Amino acid sequence: MKPFPVLVSLVAFVLGGCAATRPVAVERAAAAPVPVVAETAGPRPDDNLNAVVWTQTAIERELLTRQAFAAAREQLSRALADPAWDALPHEEREGGIDRLEPAIIVDIDETMLDNSPYQARLVRDGASYDEFTWAQWCREERAQAVPGALEFARYAAERGVTVFYLSNRARDLNTVTLANLRRLGFPIADRDDVFLGLGTVVPGCEQNGSEKGCRRRLVAREHRVLMQVGDQIGDFVDVLANTPAGRRQAVEPYLGWIGERWFVLPNPTYGSWEPALFNNAWSLPAAERRRMKLDALDYQGR
């Protein structure tokens, strides 16, 4: 018996079988379904994300606020020495300023107190501002001082200047707001009108929405206003038409006071500058408001 031919035949059979199975294996690999990767769950995109994260993390923001308050401190000595120095809009001054006690007017939110954690929560939760959640945040009394604000307020108070806090916080938040300020060490004069919230009634002055003109007049009846500090144009002067052109028109007569009597802090997270871009119509759908803001961008013709 000769085994060699049998062995050759067996090898040929095995190799042939292997060759025959390869295309099938390839076909199965090619036909295997591609797994679908689920999208990662998380908050929806929010136009305010960059603004809030800049406010909380960018050293540039801290430098800007400290720069503004440092400049205000430098000007305060000049203001005290000049009996004619006044930082009140001309139309709001009801009488002379001789023998009036010195004061400064400051906004609270994003000027003295940093409420960016509230804005951060809105971004995280995919939510929008509402009075209920805002009041809840205020009642936590956890807002921290804007960099440079506390030092400036103390500096002014130590020189006999009364600090008036004008805010569009509702008056029912008066107690918690003052408690937050006191906890941080802000100077609070021993009088009832140092915090003038939204809804303050000023005799002889008709309130225009949330504008602060009447409250500034109230301070000015007994004080010479040396400086104003805020993050919105309305913190300094009433804006009759909240449009980009109207806002510019309101502040143009006082451009020479910027950095001298008026000190403006950066706030990209919210403000009246935003609704000015969509005709102040918060009732519009969010997509329409966003479209109108995009239309306001300058693309240089492209």
Stockholm file with secondary structure:
# STOCKHOLM 1.0

chainA/1-302         MKPFPVLVSLVAFVLGGCAATRPVAVERAAAAPVPVVAETAGPRPDDNLNAVVWTQTAIERELLTRQAFAAAREQLSRALADPAWDALPHEEREGGIDRLEPAIIVDIDETMLDNSPYQARLVRDGASYDEFTWAQWCREERAQAVPGALEFARYAAERGVTVFYLSNRARDLNTVTLANLRRLGFPIADRDDVFLGLGTVVPGCEQNGSEKGCRRRLVAREHRVLMQVGDQIGDFVDVLANTPAGRRQAVEPYLGWIGERWFVLPNPTYGSWEPALFNNAWSLPAAERRRMKLDALDYQGR
#=GR chainA/1-302 SS CCHHHHHHHHHHHHHHHHHHHHHHHHHHHHHSCCCCCCCCCCCCCCTTHHHHHHHHHCHHHHHHHHHHHHHHHHHHHHHHHCTTCCCSCGGGCCSCCTTCEEEEEECCBTTTEECHHHHHHHHHHTCCCCHHHHHHHHHHTCCEECTTHHHHHHHHHHTTCEEEEEEEEEGGGHHHHHHHHHHHTCCCCSSTTSEEEETCCCTTCCCCTTCCHHHHHHHHTTEEEEEEEESSGGGTSCCSSCSHHHHHHHHGGGGGGBTTTEEECCCCSCCTTTGGGGTTCTTSCHHHHHHHHHHTSCCTTC
#=GC SS_cons         CCHHHHHHHHHHHHHHHHHHHHHHHHHHHHHSCCCCCCCCCCCCCCTTHHHHHHHHHCHHHHHHHHHHHHHHHHHHHHHHHCTTCCCSCGGGCCSCCTTCEEEEEECCBTTTEECHHHHHHHHHHTCCCCHHHHHHHHHHTCCEECTTHHHHHHHHHHTTCEEEEEEEEEGGGHHHHHHHHHHHTCCCCSSTTSEEEETCCCTTCCCCTTCCHHHHHHHHTTEEEEEEEESSGGGTSCCSSCSHHHHHHHHGGGGGGBTTTEEECCCCSCCTTTGGGGTTCTTSCHHHHHHHHHHTSCCTTC
//
